[in-house]
């Protein structure tokens, strides 16, 4: 079991536990002394000879005495605020005493690590103070569990939140480096892939900024998802190397580890309690990352788990016998759990590994949360108060095993009865649904779960039985067919027999002619008290013969038995939320409609948001200065409602001139970036048209690139003068990763790069059209592309994108959007104004009918769509065979056919909408006004706003501001 002392987060001595005030001041003093001593010692040329050691120790003692006296002069509201000279000394200190590089030079990589360690010193002081204060106050705390945290680089974000950007920029300049150059040495933390992980990171930033007591929990992936390379064959994947030189932000907690078990069996003790024994045991070890808030001392924690086994599991005998593979077999089994984010799950081994990942996250995190609850409760431990102190948020279905795991711990380890444990669990856990796609509504093989987590299957069966009883109580047994339908849709266990005890209680009435006659007679006026006793005897005989029969619920032996994780989330949690208004309505009316009818108050909407610190203030400083000037305050970074003030000045020529200049400068940065990353040189005079997100058929990058192909074809059919008259110059930028085993998505990447290779080298077209695929899209790439974009594409099939967050980031940066009425697009369009959003395509309520129309052979494709497919097949973009890709858009039925995502249906409206885009862009005054109004309308999409809603309406927690 993990150490339960203060040491599980604090970076200073355990002796400070007993006295909160002392420990906080002690921590600040230590940091102050580190800065001050390093500054004074480095003010003289260092001499490391042995003969100087004694005199140097005397100097240190004098400095300590003097520095303690002067400490308060260098503290601002309890926070150490170092000047550039102190920062220089701190960086030099880390370059010399905590080096990852040789001492001979101070090149950029070494400068980054020394700078990051210097910043971490400041973070740790606030981090410890935050933890101590939360421990002392013992308030309710939220815990956000996510398989992904897509953090991006941390250096500029950290010093920005600490308001130390100026001091560090000046210090590094004096040391011969530029802050931005140093920051570029930092690799993106490979802990996520797309919007799910980026949302989680935005939420942590907002939680810290708003002073909410909260932690994040995730896994520490050694190799991330993958690093994407673009070659002549399309996308290739190699392992991420983000940890190769170490992570200067993390603090290993080797004293905080928890056992995690797989396989084994369940035994019942003499006292009736269950125990899970045997099997495979690993250890989950904590790595902590401080998350600073903006303009606040609050610094919360992201705890990441890494997996290993105890040294005794290394088979020394086998190793010395030459069987090295057997010797470290247990070690490799444990370590590989945290190798890769989302390992391929086509194989049984891949499915097993994914399930191990999910359980490791849930088990280690809950053990840690419970240990903290027990420690804070002390002698007054009362398990019924657990939901009053703990809120667990499951970010999508990946952490679903939190529900049976919490029940297992409460029942098997803490001795609670089922009823009490179930009530506590339901009051503690909440679930965020992120998509309606089947792969996100996870289903796991019951057989696999039974083998890997046998105790959890028993608990899931209890939950399923509890749900069945609830459904029966709600709908009764009079209409057996209705009940069957409800159970089929709502049960946690799919294609699994009903429990025998429930089957026995279900009977179906059988028609009886005798009973019908008697009932008819009773209702007749001729019936009297002298009715024949013979009739009564006939009734009794009919009843005894059986007026009912047992109900059967047959399973399909051809189909596997499954556990529906999304249903388990809904049943086991106190709240279910969608992430955009339209998505939440789909969740209520389609995805979980039967549950919504049963528990309407459980369902909520929490529209996603993004942090305005990273996504405009830090990544777009020039535009941020303009916003501050015209709103008259910097408060918009914390209170985005102030962005609405920009609406008053949208027509102002001075603002428009400044706005265009900022956009131009950002586009020039993008030009340099694209040249560096892809080799393509593009013109900043062109419109930058950007679609950057995970590659998936429903996100319809295919629609975008087919529209570009159509544009290119039409250009080729015109004279040079006609082209210039008809088309606005465009640079079409793509970015995003296709999952390694998602063949169709990888075909789309290949197609985009082939189109780019042809178009970009066509001398007839020149700068009128460029197509660029940026490899290895991540947060850092987004921070360059988003500020420099003119148009962004959010063109998913309506009803299939839960929310999206990149659309919010683009809007914040004044980028105009083309899109469908899907996800957060609906709300963005409402806020920025319908006239400032380019809308096209079928709407969500039409999709089912359009697919039905297609399956019946009634769909007639637009001639322009047929024309562009034929052009692709002509070989103009190279020898690759695109029949499979184009074939997915054809036919009326079949797997991978029939244009399920309605590319052909929306294609005509899309290219016509793009013509409207060209027309609007030619009027730069109008376009600039649209851009300003997009930024003004983005006020609603701050993650601060979203977190306030979670805190007040689901978690029931309050801000806790450090003194």
BELSULCOR-V949057 format. One record per pair of residues at least 24 apart in sequence whose C-alpha atoms are under 8 Angstrom apart, sorted by the first residue. I is the first residue (numbers start at 0). GAP is how many residues later the second one is. Records with the same first field share a line. If there is no record, write none. Layout:
BEGIN
I->GAP + GAP
END
This chain:
BEGIN
0->256 + 257 + 258
1->253 + 254 + 255 + 256 + 366
2->252 + 253 + 254
3->367 + 368 + 371
6->248
7->245 + 247 + 248
8->119 + 122 + 244 + 279
9->117 + 118 + 121
10->113 + 117
19->112 + 113 + 116
23->104 + 105 + 108
26->98 + 101
27->51 + 52 + 97
28->39 + 42
30->49 + 90 + 91 + 94
31->39 + 48
32->31 + 34 + 35
33->56
34->47 + 51 + 52 + 54 + 55
35->31 + 50
36->26 + 27
37->48 + 51 + 52 + 54 + 55
38->46 + 47 + 48 + 49 + 50 + 51
39->49
41->47 + 50
78->47 + 218
79->42
80->83
81->85
82->84
83->83 + 84 + 86 + 87
84->86
86->31 + 80 + 81 + 84
87->83 + 84 + 87
89->28
90->24 + 26 + 27
93->24
99->145
107->69 + 73 + 74 + 77
108->73 + 76
110->71
111->70 + 71 + 73 + 74
112->135
115->39 + 132 + 133
116->131 + 132
118->36 + 39 + 40
119->128 + 129
122->167 + 169 + 176
123->166
125->171 + 172 + 173
126->163 + 165 + 170 + 171 + 172 + 173 + 174
128->833
129->167 + 168 + 169 + 170 + 832
130->169
132->829
133->79 + 826
134->241
137->238 + 251
138->74 + 250
139->73 + 248 + 249 + 250 + 251 + 816 + 817
140->71 + 72 + 73 + 74 + 248 + 249 + 250 + 816
141->71 + 72 + 73 + 248 + 249 + 250 + 251 + 813 + 815
142->71 + 72 + 73 + 74 + 247 + 248 + 249 + 250
143->56 + 70 + 71 + 72 + 73 + 248 + 249 + 250 + 251
144->71 + 72 + 73 + 216 + 217 + 247 + 248 + 249 + 250 + 254
145->51 + 54 + 70 + 71 + 72 + 248 + 249 + 250 + 252 + 253
146->45 + 50 + 71 + 72 + 211 + 214 + 248 + 251 + 252
147->43 + 44 + 45 + 48 + 49 + 50 + 52 + 70 + 71
148->42 + 43 + 47 + 48 + 49 + 50 + 51 + 52 + 69
149->39 + 40 + 41 + 42 + 43 + 44 + 47 + 48 + 49 + 50 + 51 + 629
150->37 + 38 + 40 + 41 + 46 + 47 + 50 + 628
151->35 + 36 + 37 + 626 + 627 + 628
152->30 + 33 + 34 + 35 + 36 + 626 + 627
154->28 + 31
155->27 + 462
156->456 + 457 + 461
157->134
159->134 + 458
160->131 + 132 + 133 + 134 + 452
161->130 + 131 + 132 + 133 + 134
162->131 + 132
186->55
187->54 + 590 + 591 + 592
188->53
189->31 + 32 + 33 + 34 + 35 + 50 + 52
190->28 + 29 + 30 + 33 + 34 + 150
191->32 + 33 + 149
192->32 + 501 + 585
193->499 + 500
194->609 + 610 + 611
195->199 + 238
198->409 + 410 + 411 + 606
199->195
201->407 + 408 + 409 + 741
202->407 + 408 + 740 + 741 + 744
203->87 + 96
204->86 + 87 + 88 + 89 + 406
205->87 + 405 + 737 + 738 + 741
206->86 + 93 + 737 + 740
207->83 + 84 + 85 + 86 + 90 + 91 + 92
208->83 + 84 + 85 + 86 + 87 + 89
209->83 + 734 + 749
210->82 + 85 + 87 + 748 + 749 + 750
211->745 + 746 + 747 + 748
212->87 + 744 + 745 + 746 + 747
213->86 + 87
214->85 + 86 + 87 + 88
215->85 + 86 + 87
216->85 + 86 + 87 + 88 + 144 + 148
217->84 + 85 + 86 + 87 + 143
218->85 + 86 + 87 + 119 + 142
219->67 + 84 + 85 + 86 + 118
220->85 + 117 + 118 + 119 + 120
221->116 + 117 + 118
222->116 + 117 + 118
223->115 + 116 + 117
224->115 + 116 + 117 + 118
225->114
226->549
227->509 + 547 + 548 + 549
228->546 + 547
229->545
232->517
233->512 + 513 + 515 + 516 + 517 + 519
234->503 + 511 + 514 + 515
236->503
248->40 + 41
249->37 + 38 + 39 + 40
250->36 + 37 + 38
251->34 + 35 + 36
252->32 + 33 + 34 + 35
253->31 + 32
255->29 + 30
256->26 + 27 + 28 + 29 + 107
257->25 + 26 + 27 + 106 + 109 + 110
258->24 + 25 + 105
259->24 + 100 + 103 + 104
261->94 + 190 + 191
262->188 + 189 + 190 + 191
263->187 + 188 + 189 + 190
264->189 + 190
265->188 + 189
272->138 + 139 + 142
273->138
274->137
275->178 + 179
280->28
281->25 + 26 + 27 + 28 + 52
282->24 + 25 + 26 + 27 + 51
283->24 + 76 + 80
293->319
296->665
297->663 + 664
304->56 + 59
305->29 + 32
306->27 + 28 + 29 + 30 + 31
307->26 + 27
308->25
343->396 + 397
351->96 + 100
357->40 + 41 + 43
358->40 + 42 + 43
360->38
361->37 + 38 + 39 + 40 + 43
362->39 + 42
365->36 + 39 + 40
382->41
383->36 + 40
385->38 + 42
386->37 + 38 + 40 + 41
389->38
390->37 + 38 + 39 + 564
391->36 + 37 + 38
392->36 + 37 + 38 + 39
393->35 + 36 + 37 + 38
394->36 + 37 + 38
395->35 + 36 + 37 + 38 + 44
396->34 + 35 + 36 + 43 + 44 + 45 + 168 + 169 + 172
397->44
399->165 + 166 + 168 + 169
402->26 + 165 + 166 + 169
403->52 + 55 + 56
404->51
406->52
407->47 + 48 + 51
424->147 + 148
425->145 + 146 + 147 + 148
426->146 + 147
427->145 + 146
428->143 + 144 + 145 + 146
429->139 + 143 + 144 + 145 + 146 + 524
430->138 + 139 + 142 + 144 + 145 + 146
431->144 + 145 + 146 + 147
432->143 + 144 + 145 + 146
433->144 + 145 + 368 + 369
434->148 + 365 + 366 + 367
435->151 + 155 + 364 + 365 + 366
436->363
440->123 + 124 + 125
441->122 + 123 + 124
442->119 + 120 + 121 + 122 + 123
443->118 + 119 + 120 + 121
444->115 + 116 + 117 + 118
445->115 + 116 + 117
446->114
459->32
460->32
462->29 + 109
463->27 + 28 + 29
464->34
466->24 + 104
473->124
476->29 + 30 + 31
477->30
479->28 + 71
483->69
485->108
488->105
489->77 + 104 + 105
490->73 + 76
491->71 + 72 + 73 + 75 + 76
492->68 + 69 + 70 + 71
493->67 + 68 + 69 + 70
494->60 + 61 + 64 + 65 + 66 + 67
495->59 + 65 + 66
496->56 + 57 + 58
497->55
502->47 + 48 + 49
503->46
505->44 + 45
506->41 + 42 + 43 + 44
507->40 + 41 + 42 + 43
508->38 + 39 + 40
509->36 + 37 + 38 + 39
510->36
511->30 + 35
513->24 + 25 + 28
514->24 + 27
569->25
573->28
574->27 + 28 + 29 + 379
575->26 + 27 + 28
576->26 + 27 + 28 + 29
577->26 + 27 + 28 + 29 + 224
578->26 + 27 + 28 + 29 + 223 + 224
579->25 + 26 + 27 + 28 + 222 + 223 + 243 + 244 + 247
580->24 + 25 + 26 + 242 + 243 + 246
581->217 + 220 + 240 + 241 + 242 + 244
582->216 + 218 + 219 + 220 + 240
585->213
605->340 + 343 + 344
606->196 + 217 + 334 + 339
607->195 + 196 + 197 + 216 + 333 + 335 + 338
608->196 + 199 + 331 + 332 + 333 + 334 + 335 + 336 + 337
609->195 + 198 + 199 + 331 + 332 + 333 + 334
610->331 + 332 + 333
611->25 + 26 + 28 + 200 + 330 + 331
612->24
614->168 + 194 + 197
615->171 + 193 + 196 + 197
618->164 + 165 + 168
619->46 + 167 + 193
621->40
622->36 + 39 + 40 + 190
625->29 + 32 + 33
629->25
637->306
639->299 + 300 + 302
640->298 + 299
641->297
642->292 + 293 + 294 + 295 + 296
643->292 + 293 + 295
644->291
645->286 + 287 + 290
646->285 + 286 + 289
649->279 + 282 + 283
650->278
655->269 + 272 + 273
658->269 + 273
659->268
662->124 + 125
663->124
664->123
665->118 + 121 + 122
666->120 + 121 + 122
667->120
668->115 + 119
669->114 + 115 + 118
672->111
673->100
676->97 + 98
677->94 + 95 + 96 + 97
679->80 + 92
681->49 + 85 + 88
682->48 + 84
684->44
685->42 + 43 + 44 + 45 + 81 + 82
686->41 + 42 + 43 + 44 + 102 + 103 + 104 + 234
687->42 + 43 + 44 + 45 + 100 + 101 + 102 + 103
688->41 + 42 + 43 + 44 + 100 + 101 + 102 + 103 + 104
689->42 + 43 + 44 + 95 + 99 + 100 + 101 + 102 + 103
690->41 + 42 + 43 + 44 + 101 + 102 + 103
691->41 + 42 + 43 + 44 + 85 + 90
692->42 + 43 + 44 + 113
693->41 + 42 + 43 + 44
694->41 + 42 + 43 + 44 + 50 + 51 + 53 + 54
695->42 + 49
696->47 + 48 + 204
697->98 + 99 + 102 + 103 + 203
698->95 + 96 + 97 + 98 + 102
699->95 + 96 + 97 + 201 + 203
700->47
701->46 + 201
702->200 + 204
704->47
705->162
706->200 + 203 + 204
708->46 + 159 + 163
709->158
711->47 + 57
712->158
714->50
715->48 + 49
719->44
723->44
726->41 + 191
727->40 + 190 + 193 + 194
728->38 + 39 + 40
729->37 + 38 + 39 + 40
730->38 + 39 + 40 + 41
731->37 + 38 + 39 + 40
732->38 + 39 + 40 + 41
733->37 + 38 + 39 + 40
734->38 + 39 + 40 + 41 + 42
735->38 + 39 + 40 + 41 + 42
736->39 + 40
743->141
746->138
747->137
753->123 + 124
754->122
756->120
757->118 + 119
785->24 + 27 + 29
786->26 + 27 + 28
788->26
789->24 + 25 + 26
790->24 + 25 + 26 + 27
791->24 + 25 + 26
792->24 + 25 + 26
793->24 + 25 + 26 + 31
794->24 + 25
795->24 + 26
796->25 + 45 + 47 + 104 + 105
797->24 + 25 + 43 + 44 + 45 + 46 + 49
798->24 + 44 + 45 + 46 + 48
807->130 + 133
810->123 + 124 + 126 + 127
811->122 + 123 + 124 + 125 + 126 + 127
812->121 + 122
813->116 + 117 + 118 + 119 + 120 + 121
814->116 + 119 + 120
815->114 + 115 + 118
827->109 + 110
830->106 + 107 + 109
831->101 + 102 + 103 + 104 + 105 + 106
832->100 + 104
835->94 + 95 + 97 + 98
837->75 + 78 + 79
838->74
839->66 + 69 + 70 + 73
840->65 + 68 + 69
841->63 + 64
850->49 + 51
853->38 + 39 + 44
854->37 + 38 + 43
855->36
856->35
860->43 + 44
861->42 + 43 + 46
863->44
864->39 + 42 + 43
END
